[in-house]
Amino acid sequence: MTGSAPTKRLYIKTYGCQMNVYDSERMADVLAPLGYGMTSTPEDADLVVLNTCHIREKATEKVYSELGQIKLMKQARAEAGAKMTIAVAGCVAQAEGEQIMLRQPAVDLVVGPQAYHQLPELIARAHRARGERLAADFAADEKFDALPVERNPEGVTAFLTVQEGCDKFCTFCVVPYTRGGEWSRPVDTILAEARDLAAKGVREVTLLGQNVNAYAGDGGLAGLARQLAKIEGLDRIRYTTSHPADMDDALIEAHAELPQLMPYLHLPVQAGSDKILKAMNRAHTADSYLRLVEKIRAARPDIAMSGDFIVGFPGERDADFEATLQLVREVGYAASFTFKYSRRPGTPAAALPGQVDEAVKDERLARLNALIDEQQRAFNAAQVGKVLPVLFEKPGRHPGQLSGRSPYLQAVHVEGPERLIGQIVPVRIEVAHKMSLAGVLEMETA
């Protein structure tokens, strides 16, 4: 939390054991970034949480009795023009489930025991269902929260934002709170901007979104790519960042059919353990991810895969980490981004048990990076002897040198004249480094 004063009031009533007391304290912690500060009375609360226990006799009936009284408070606040959200958590919530909301419609949320870290997601969804913007105070995170800044094109490549926000609620990520729900720009405005970029000499665009393949304009991201591919002079299309749950058949078919859609796909998986993926709220399994990669490669055999991985997520044991290494071996990545889990106060994952020791995270990250580096070097080495179309973007660091990008997003360096900048030229690859390739011009383009 960034330290601003609470803007909403939270009342928690705790029933039963000491564990419930602990859980109530954690609920207050995870709700603080949403602007909730504690109040001692329910009457003036914006959010009331009953953290229940099922051990005592007639515990359920006591909860319903309490809910009857709180319902009257909710009605009184509504008459005064204010809102109250009611949540039932703990063991009674687990036992009764949706029956609670059927029996007492005033209840907005039901959360089982050990699931208090889901409260921010549930509350955000409840606000969205009412058409309200949720004011949050999560600290910004450059990796997940920010898109690259758009700019006037100064070269032959440009970013083009098509989508913002996310509805996935991964437990390590603040985007659904800081950026809100998924929102897509209209197709016409994107195409107009792309035509303008092409008229200014841009040859390659990278479509941006916090969850870009959730683009919901007419035809989805696949339809948008097909429209963009018709723009004269726009020869290359990329997009980032994707979610496996939104990688649909239409987009996979577009990769097979559109030469402008580059054969490089950044598709974050985050972990190879189903237990950890579930704790991350990723909505996919390791097997479903692997089957998706198989389908993509069947459609576009030369595609290069890139991913994101987080090591040391709460609850990650040695076997879970080994499952991640195994997934990496099965996929074979051309590049990847790897991170140690960082406990950020207020994110749901920060409240999870089983926080991993920093030394263990360091050791796991080193092992993962060694495997990723091995795969990246092998992928680059496999390009030696091939002729790749390279879009030259700028002069290189040395006199007479040009720098460009292969279809697989690798940096490529050659000796050549500056008049080739802005052109796509075949290059025979002769040398592979970890982060780049070097070669010679196969032919010059006038």
DRENROTOR-893665 format. One record per residue (C-alpha): y, z, x. Coordinates in steps of 0.25 Angstrom, whole numbers, padded with zeros to 4 digits, always signed. Last residue first. Example, Ala and Ser with C-alpha at 12.3 -4.5 7.8 and 13.67 -1.06 7.14 Angstrom:
2
-0004+0029+0055 -0018+0031+0049 
This chain:
446
-0006-0217+0070 -0018-0209+0070 -0024-0206+0083 -0039-0207+0086 -0050-0197+0090 -0039-0187+0095 -0045-0177+0105 -0051-0163+0102 -0048-0148+0102 -0053-0138+0092 -0048-0125+0088 -0050-0110+0086 -0063-0107+0094 -0062-0119+0102 -0068-0133+0101 -0066-0145+0110 -0068-0160+0108 -0065-0162+0094 -0062-0177+0091 -0049-0178+0083 -0047-0187+0071 -0032-0186+0066 -0025-0181+0054 -0010-0183+0056 +0002-0173+0055 +0003-0172+0070 -0002-0185+0076 +0012-0189+0081 +0011-0178+0091 +0002-0186+0100 -0012-0180+0104 -0020-0170+0112 -0029-0163+0103 -0030-0149+0096 -0037-0145+0084 -0035-0132+0076 -0047-0130+0066 -0044-0131+0051 -0058-0137+0048 -0051-0151+0045 -0046-0150+0059 -0032-0145+0062 -0021-0150+0072 -0015-0147+0085 -0009-0158+0094 -0008-0158+0109 +0001-0166+0118 +0007-0154+0125 -0001-0141+0122 +0001-0132+0110 -0003-0142+0100 +0007-0151+0092 +0006-0149+0077 -0002-0152+0065 -0013-0162+0068 -0023-0164+0057 -0036-0166+0063 -0048-0175+0058 -0060-0171+0066 -0069-0179+0075 -0081-0171+0079 -0085-0169+0094 -0082-0154+0094 -0081-0149+0079 -0094-0141+0080 -0087-0132+0091 -0077-0128+0080 -0088-0123+0071 -0095-0116+0082 -0082-0109+0087 -0079-0105+0073 -0094-0100+0071 -0093-0091+0084 -0080-0086+0080 -0085-0082+0066 -0097-0074+0073 -0088-0067+0083 -0078-0064+0072 -0088-0057+0064 -0093-0049+0076 -0079-0045+0079 -0076-0041+0065 -0088-0033+0064 -0085-0025+0076 -0070-0023+0072 -0074-0018+0058 -0084-0008+0064 -0073-0003+0073 -0064-0002+0061 -0074+0007+0053 -0077+0001+0039 -0072+0007+0026 -0085+0011+0018 -0078+0014+0005 -0068+0005-0003 -0054+0009-0005 -0048-0001+0005 -0056-0012-0002 -0047-0011-0014 -0035-0014-0007 -0025-0002-0007 -0025+0002+0007 -0029-0010+0016 -0042-0007+0024 -0043-0019+0034 -0056-0026+0034 -0058-0033+0047 -0055-0048+0046 -0061-0061+0049 -0055-0075+0047 -0065-0087+0048 -0067-0100+0054 -0078-0111+0055 -0087-0102+0048 -0103-0103+0047 -0107-0099+0033 -0121-0092+0037 -0116-0085+0049 -0104-0080+0042 -0112-0075+0031 -0121-0068+0041 -0109-0061+0048 -0105-0056+0034 -0119-0051+0031 -0118-0043+0044 -0106-0037+0040 -0112-0032+0027 -0124-0027+0035 -0115-0019+0045 -0108-0012+0033 -0096-0016+0026 -0092-0005+0016 -0077-0008+0017 -0074-0021+0023 -0077-0021+0038 -0076-0036+0040 -0068-0046+0032 -0071-0061+0033 -0063-0073+0029 -0069-0087+0030 -0069-0101+0035 -0079-0112+0032 -0078-0127+0038 -0082-0138+0028 -0090-0149+0034 -0101-0149+0023 -0091-0150+0012 -0099-0149-0001 -0111-0143+0004 -0102-0134+0013 -0095-0129+0001 -0108-0126-0007 -0114-0119+0005 -0101-0110+0007 -0102-0106-0008 -0117-0102-0006 -0112-0094+0006 -0101-0087-0002 -0111-0084-0014 -0121-0078-0004 -0110-0069+0002 -0106-0064-0011 -0094-0068-0019 -0084-0060-0028 -0076-0055-0016 -0074-0041-0021 -0073-0035-0007 -0084-0025-0010 -0092-0036-0016 -0090-0044-0003 -0094-0032+0005 -0107-0030-0003 -0110-0045-0003 -0109-0045+0013 -0104-0057+0019 -0089-0054+0020 -0075-0060+0018 -0080-0073+0011 -0067-0081+0014 -0068-0096+0011 -0059-0104+0021 -0064-0118+0019 -0062-0130+0029 -0066-0144+0026 -0052-0148+0022 -0049-0153+0008 -0043-0167+0011 -0056-0173+0011 -0058-0169-0003 -0072-0171-0009 -0081-0160-0003 -0070-0150-0002 -0066-0153-0016 -0080-0151-0021 -0080-0136-0015 -0067-0134-0023 -0073-0139-0036 -0085-0131-0033 -0077-0118-0033 -0073-0109-0021 -0066-0098-0030 -0076-0087-0027 -0076-0090-0013 -0061-0087-0011 -0052-0096-0003 -0040-0095+0006 -0036-0106+0009 -0035-0121+0007 -0035-0134+0014 -0031-0148+0011 -0029-0159+0021 -0024-0173+0020 -0011-0172+0012 -0004-0185+0015 -0005-0190+0001 -0009-0180-0010 -0022-0182-0016 -0029-0171-0009 -0019-0161-0015 -0025-0165-0029 -0039-0163-0025 -0036-0150-0018 -0029-0145-0031 -0042-0148-0039 -0051-0141-0029 -0041-0129-0029 -0042-0128-0044 -0042-0140-0053 -0029-0136-0060 -0023-0124-0053 -0032-0112-0051 -0033-0110-0036 -0044-0100-0034 -0047-0108-0021 -0034-0102-0015 -0037-0088-0016 -0025-0082-0008 -0020-0096-0009 -0016-0108+0000 -0019-0123+0000 -0018-0128+0015 -0011-0141+0015 -0013-0152+0026 -0006-0165+0028 +0009-0160+0027 +0019-0171+0030 +0030-0167+0021 +0025-0176+0010 +0012-0168+0010 +0019-0155+0008 +0027-0161-0004 +0014-0166-0010 +0007-0152-0007 +0019-0145-0014 +0018-0155-0026 +0003-0153-0027 +0004-0138-0027 +0015-0138-0038 +0006-0147-0046 -0006-0139-0045 +0000-0126-0050 +0000-0114-0041 -0012-0105-0042 -0011-0090-0045 -0022-0080-0042 -0019-0065-0046 -0009-0057-0038 -0004-0058-0024 -0002-0044-0020 -0013-0038-0029 -0024-0050-0029 -0020-0052-0014 -0023-0038-0009 -0037-0040-0003 -0048-0031+0002 -0054-0029-0011 -0055-0044-0015 -0047-0045-0028 -0051-0060-0031 -0039-0063-0040 -0031-0069-0029 -0016-0073-0027 -0010-0086-0024 -0013-0101-0025 -0009-0114-0021 -0001-0112-0008 +0001-0124+0001 +0000-0122+0016 +0005-0134+0025 +0000-0143+0036 +0006-0155+0042 +0018-0148+0048 +0031-0140+0045 +0027-0139+0030 +0037-0130+0022 +0030-0116+0022 +0020-0108+0014 +0017-0094+0019 +0003-0092+0021 -0003-0084+0010 -0003-0069+0010 -0011-0058+0004 -0025-0060+0010 -0023-0061+0025 -0008-0056+0025 -0011-0043+0018 +0000-0037+0010 +0000-0023+0007 -0004-0020-0007 +0007-0015-0016 +0004-0021-0029 +0011-0025-0042 +0001-0031-0052 +0007-0043-0060 +0003-0041-0074 -0003-0052-0084 -0012-0041-0091 -0024-0047-0084 -0017-0047-0071 -0014-0032-0072 -0029-0029-0075 -0033-0038-0063 -0024-0030-0054 -0030-0017-0059 -0044-0022-0057 -0041-0027-0043 -0034-0014-0039 -0045-0005-0046 -0056-0012-0038 -0056-0001-0027 -0060+0009-0037 -0074+0003-0038 -0081+0015-0033 -0084+0019-0047 -0082+0008-0058 -0068+0003-0062 -0065+0000-0077 -0051-0006-0080 -0041-0007-0092 -0046+0004-0101 -0038+0004-0114 -0050-0003-0120 -0058+0010-0121 -0072+0007-0126 -0072-0007-0121 -0065-0003-0108 -0075+0008-0105 -0086-0001-0109 -0083-0010-0098 -0089-0001-0088 -0095+0012-0094 -0103+0017-0082 -0094+0012-0070 -0082+0016-0078 -0088+0029-0080 -0091+0031-0065 -0077+0028-0060 -0065+0020-0065 -0058+0018-0078 -0045+0011-0078 -0033+0011-0087 -0020+0003-0085 -0007+0008-0091 +0004-0001-0095 +0019+0003-0099 +0027-0002-0111 +0029+0012-0117 +0019+0008-0128 +0009+0004-0117 +0011+0017-0110 +0007+0024-0123 -0005+0015-0125 -0010+0018-0111 -0008+0033-0113 -0016+0032-0126 -0027+0025-0118 -0027+0036-0108 -0031+0046-0119 -0043+0037-0123 -0046+0035-0109 -0048+0050-0107 -0058+0051-0118 -0065+0039-0113 -0066+0045-0099 -0071+0058-0106 -0082+0050-0113 -0087+0044-0101 -0088+0057-0094 -0096+0064-0105 -0104+0072-0095 -0099+0071-0080 -0105+0061-0071 -0098+0048-0076 -0085+0050-0068 -0072+0042-0071 -0060+0038-0063 -0050+0036-0075 -0039+0027-0069 -0025+0026-0076 -0015+0015-0072 -0001+0014-0076 +0000+0029-0077 +0010+0037-0085 +0001+0044-0095 -0010+0046-0084 -0004+0057-0077 -0005+0061-0062 +0001+0048-0057 -0004+0041-0045 +0003+0028-0039 -0001+0014-0042 +0006+0002-0036 -0006-0007-0034 -0007-0003-0020 -0010+0011-0025 -0022+0007-0033 -0031+0007-0021 -0027+0021-0017 -0027+0027-0031 -0041+0022-0033 -0045+0028-0020 -0041+0042-0025 -0048+0040-0038 -0061+0036-0030 -0060+0049-0022 -0058+0058-0035 -0070+0050-0041 -0078+0054-0029 -0074+0068-0031 -0082+0068-0044 -0078+0067-0059 -0066+0061-0066 -0053+0056-0060 -0041+0052-0068 -0032+0042-0060 -0017+0039-0064 -0010+0028-0057 +0005+0025-0059 +0012+0012-0055 +0023+0008-0046 +0019+0016-0034 +0029+0017-0022 +0028+0007-0011 +0020+0010+0001 +0014-0003+0005 +0000+0000+0000 
